[in-house]
Amino acid sequence: MLVLTREVGQVIAINDDIQIVVVAIDHGIVRLGIDAPRDLPVHRCEIYKRLKARKVQEQ
């Protein structure tokens, strides 16, 4: 796992087409903006797990 320290406005790049921006930090809550191609699904982990489980059930 890569652990980084970032400040508001700083960006993390993943390949050439995905950027994660630190939008705000307030009382220990970090808000991130994710800029990725529209054809690439981006979900919170709990939502991703739910979608994945539903897909397995449908098969």
C-alpha positions as CSV (number, residue, x, y, z in Angstrom):
1,M,0.0,0.0,0.0
2,L,1.3,3.4,-0.9
3,V,0.6,6.0,1.8
4,L,0.8,9.7,0.8
5,T,0.5,13.0,2.5
6,R,-1.4,15.6,0.4
7,E,-2.9,19.0,1.0
8,V,-6.0,20.6,-0.4
9,G,-5.7,21.2,-4.1
10,Q,-2.9,18.6,-4.6
11,V,-3.4,15.8,-7.0
12,I,-2.6,12.1,-7.2
13,A,-2.2,10.7,-10.8
14,I,-3.0,7.1,-11.8
15,N,-1.8,6.5,-15.3
16,D,-2.5,9.3,-17.8
17,D,-6.3,9.4,-17.4
18,I,-7.2,9.2,-13.7
19,Q,-6.6,12.0,-11.2
20,I,-7.6,12.1,-7.5
21,V,-7.8,15.7,-6.1
22,V,-7.9,16.5,-2.4
23,V,-10.9,18.9,-2.4
24,A,-11.3,19.6,1.3
25,I,-10.1,18.5,4.7
26,D,-12.4,19.4,7.6
27,H,-12.3,17.9,11.2
28,G,-10.7,14.7,10.0
29,I,-13.0,14.2,7.0
30,V,-11.2,14.2,3.6
31,R,-13.2,15.0,0.5
32,L,-11.8,13.7,-2.8
33,G,-12.6,14.5,-6.4
34,I,-12.0,11.8,-8.9
35,D,-11.5,12.6,-12.6
36,A,-11.6,9.5,-14.7
37,P,-13.0,8.4,-18.1
38,R,-16.8,8.1,-18.1
39,D,-16.5,4.4,-19.2
40,L,-14.5,3.6,-16.1
41,P,-16.9,2.9,-13.1
42,V,-15.8,4.5,-9.8
43,H,-17.6,3.4,-6.6
44,R,-17.1,3.6,-2.9
45,C,-15.9,0.2,-1.7
46,E,-19.1,-0.8,0.1
47,I,-21.1,0.0,-3.1
48,Y,-18.7,-1.9,-5.3
49,K,-18.9,-5.0,-3.0
50,R,-22.7,-4.8,-3.1
51,L,-22.8,-4.6,-6.9
52,K,-20.3,-7.5,-7.2
53,A,-22.4,-9.7,-4.9
54,R,-25.5,-8.9,-6.8
55,K,-23.8,-9.8,-10.1
56,V,-22.6,-13.2,-8.6
57,Q,-26.2,-13.9,-7.5
58,E,-27.6,-13.2,-11.0
59,Q,-25.3,-15.7,-12.6
